[in-house]
Amino acid sequence: MDTQGEFGVLLSITPLSVKLDEDPTPLEDYELEVLRSANLRVEDIGRTVALMRCTNGQYLVCGVVE
């Protein structure tokens, strides 16, 4: 199983886009799923988010890192 935690910067919420710390290419909307409790807001753009890389190749956005 290759599920692991990662961090990235939230670039936009509509469409959803995140740039992983170690990857220069942003993840796009179709590559991301958001945990319901993440509750991302426009004010969170530019902040660090925690993600889980899943075995299906998508990333689960868990929420903003405080």
C-alpha positions in Angstrom: 0.0 0.0 0.0 1.5 3.4 -1.0 -0.9 5.7 0.9 1.2 8.4 2.6 0.9 11.9 4.0 2.2 14.8 2.0 2.0 18.6 2.1 1.3 21.2 -0.5 0.2 24.8 -1.1 -3.4 25.5 -2.0 -3.4 27.5 -5.2 -7.1 27.8 -5.9 -10.4 26.4 -4.7 -12.5 26.8 -7.9 -11.1 24.9 -9.6 -9.3 23.1 -6.9 -5.5 23.2 -7.4 -2.6 22.2 -5.1 1.1 22.3 -5.6 3.0 19.6 -3.7 6.1 20.8 -1.9 8.4 18.4 -3.8 6.7 18.6 -7.2 6.7 21.7 -9.4 3.6 20.7 -11.4 0.3 21.6 -9.6 -2.3 18.9 -9.0 -5.5 19.7 -10.8 -9.1 19.4 -9.8 -9.6 15.9 -11.2 -6.6 14.6 -9.2 -8.0 15.8 -5.9 -10.8 14.8 -3.5 -11.6 16.9 -0.5 -12.4 15.5 2.9 -15.8 16.9 3.9 -14.5 18.3 7.1 -11.6 20.2 5.3 -13.9 23.2 4.7 -11.5 25.0 2.4 -12.2 28.8 2.0 -10.8 31.5 -0.3 -8.8 32.9 2.6 -6.9 29.6 2.7 -5.3 30.1 -0.7 -1.5 30.2 -0.3 -1.6 28.2 2.9 -0.2 24.7 3.4 -2.6 21.8 3.2 -2.2 18.2 4.3 -2.9 15.5 1.7 -3.0 11.7 1.5 -1.7 10.1 -1.7 -4.0 7.1 -2.3 -3.5 3.9 -4.2 -5.8 5.0 -7.0 -3.4 7.8 -7.9 -5.6 10.6 -6.5 -4.9 12.8 -3.5 -7.3 13.3 -0.6 -7.1 16.9 0.8 -7.4 16.6 4.5 -7.4 20.3 5.3 -5.3 23.4 6.1 -2.2 22.9 8.3 -2.3 25.3 11.3 
